[in-house]
Amino acid sequence: MSYKIYTDGASRGNPGKSGAGGIIKNENGEIIDSISEYLGIQTNNYAEYKALELTLLRAIELGVRKVDVYLDSKLVVEQLNGNWRVINPTIRILVDKILVLIPKFDSINIIHILRKYNTEADLLANKGIDSIN
């Protein structure tokens, strides 16, 4: 069975209050799980990577083996696909954590989408920020 993952990070200010959101859908498009978490004061790029890491970890816990991952952060997609360098040392740590997770899947594709197609994950990222109020 092939799954779809949508992730997004949000930061109100850069850095600012940040949140991570992620959705895991089965091949029928049904949501089987989601994450929404407050991340503290972080940058938007940190939140984008953390959302991906947390959602991939949850997918592994659920036994997901084949997945297409959709993000609206071109930076994250290009860096993880090896097309752009990672310069920031904090982001490098997150990238390395994600690179350890990738081989745990039989098949994984990391795909850039427009923000308008990632509204569910965006709502969860913002819900993570709002959870502290």
RAVEN-V237986 format. One record per helix or strand. SS is the DSSP state (H for helix, E for strand). FROM is the first residue (numbers start at 0). TO is the last residue. If there is no record, write none. Layout:
SS;FROM;TO
SS;FROM;TO
This chain:
E;1;12
E;15;24
E;30;41
H;43;60
E;65;70
H;73;79
H;88;101
E;106;111
H;114;116
H;118;129
